[in-house]
Amino acid sequence: MDHYKPCADLITFLEKAFDAQETVGTRFYNADGSIAHVEVRIGDSVVMLFDSKETWPPTPAFLRIYVEVAEATYRRALEAGATPVTDLAKHFFGDQIGRVRDLRVTCGGYKAT
């Protein structure tokens, strides 16, 4: 497996799918050029991201965010290249939830060659 630095790709996806905005002045790099720290704002939430190090194990993750209009956000995520994991549905506790996956981005992990 080759080490993969996905933060830049993830930020692009978050911008397209969730109207994320990178916070100016928060991007810092490691000596190898990987991202050590960066912040994006999605709605009124701040999400901190960084590339993994080669010595770290693969780290799959889920990111759950609350948005104003679930239908439009879900559609934008699909248009940005995500694939549906679950359809958008209203749950018994009142939340409308849809899950998507972007296989081009492996957050904090590795990409097989």
C-alpha positions as CSV (number, residue, x, y, z in Angstrom):
1,M,0.0,0.0,0.0
2,D,1.2,3.5,-0.8
3,H,0.6,6.2,1.7
4,Y,-2.2,8.5,0.4
5,K,-2.6,12.2,1.4
6,P,-6.3,12.8,0.9
7,C,-7.0,16.1,2.7
8,A,-6.9,18.3,-0.4
9,D,-9.3,15.9,-2.2
10,L,-11.6,15.8,0.9
11,I,-11.7,19.6,1.1
12,T,-12.7,19.7,-2.6
13,F,-15.5,17.2,-2.0
14,L,-16.7,19.0,1.1
15,E,-16.8,22.3,-0.8
16,K,-18.9,20.8,-3.6
17,A,-21.2,18.6,-1.5
18,F,-21.7,20.7,1.6
19,D,-20.7,24.3,0.7
20,A,-17.7,24.0,3.0
21,Q,-15.4,27.0,3.2
22,E,-11.7,26.6,4.1
23,T,-10.8,28.9,6.9
24,V,-8.0,31.2,5.6
25,G,-4.7,30.8,7.6
26,T,-5.5,27.4,9.1
27,R,-3.6,25.2,6.6
28,F,-0.2,24.0,7.9
29,Y,2.0,21.5,6.2
30,N,4.3,18.7,7.5
31,A,7.9,18.5,6.1
32,D,6.8,15.9,3.5
33,G,4.1,18.2,2.1
34,S,1.2,16.5,3.7
35,I,-1.4,18.6,5.5
36,A,-0.7,18.8,9.3
37,H,-3.8,20.8,10.0
38,V,-6.6,22.7,8.2
39,E,-10.1,23.8,9.2
40,V,-13.2,24.1,7.1
41,R,-16.5,25.5,8.1
42,I,-19.7,23.7,7.1
43,G,-22.7,25.8,8.1
44,D,-21.9,27.0,11.7
45,S,-19.6,24.0,12.4
46,V,-15.8,23.9,12.2
47,V,-14.3,20.6,11.0
48,M,-10.5,20.0,11.5
49,L,-8.7,17.8,9.0
50,F,-5.2,16.4,8.5
51,D,-3.4,13.8,6.5
52,S,-2.4,10.5,8.2
53,K,1.1,9.5,8.7
54,E,2.6,6.4,7.1
55,T,3.1,4.8,10.6
56,W,-0.6,5.1,11.4
57,P,-3.0,2.3,10.7
58,P,-5.9,2.8,8.2
59,T,-8.6,4.9,9.9
60,P,-12.0,4.7,8.4
61,A,-14.4,7.4,9.6
62,F,-17.9,8.8,9.5
63,L,-18.7,12.4,9.5
64,R,-22.3,13.3,10.5
65,I,-23.4,16.9,10.0
66,Y,-26.7,18.7,10.5
67,V,-27.7,20.8,7.5
68,E,-30.6,23.1,6.8
69,V,-32.1,21.3,3.7
70,A,-31.3,17.6,3.7
71,E,-32.7,16.9,0.2
72,A,-30.6,19.5,-1.5
73,T,-27.4,18.6,0.4
74,Y,-27.8,14.9,-0.3
75,R,-28.3,15.7,-4.0
76,R,-25.2,18.0,-4.1
77,A,-23.1,15.2,-2.5
78,L,-24.2,12.8,-5.2
79,E,-23.5,15.4,-7.9
80,A,-20.0,15.9,-6.4
81,G,-19.3,12.2,-7.0
82,A,-20.5,10.5,-3.9
83,T,-22.4,7.2,-4.0
84,P,-25.4,6.6,-1.8
85,V,-25.0,4.3,1.2
86,T,-28.5,4.8,2.4
87,D,-31.4,6.7,0.8
88,L,-32.6,9.9,2.5
89,A,-35.3,8.9,5.1
90,K,-37.0,10.3,8.1
91,H,-36.3,8.3,11.2
92,F,-38.6,7.7,14.2
93,F,-36.6,10.3,16.3
94,G,-37.3,13.1,13.8
95,D,-34.0,13.4,11.9
96,Q,-33.9,13.0,8.2
97,I,-30.8,11.0,7.4
98,G,-29.0,10.0,4.2
99,R,-25.6,8.5,4.0
100,V,-23.1,8.9,1.2
101,R,-19.6,7.6,0.5
102,D,-16.9,9.2,-1.6
103,L,-14.5,6.4,-2.6
104,R,-12.0,8.8,-4.1
105,V,-11.2,10.0,-0.5
106,T,-10.0,7.7,2.2
107,C,-9.9,9.9,5.2
108,G,-6.8,9.5,7.3
109,G,-5.9,6.2,5.8
110,Y,-4.3,4.4,2.8
111,K,-5.2,3.8,-0.8
112,A,-4.3,0.5,-2.3
113,T,-2.1,0.5,-5.4
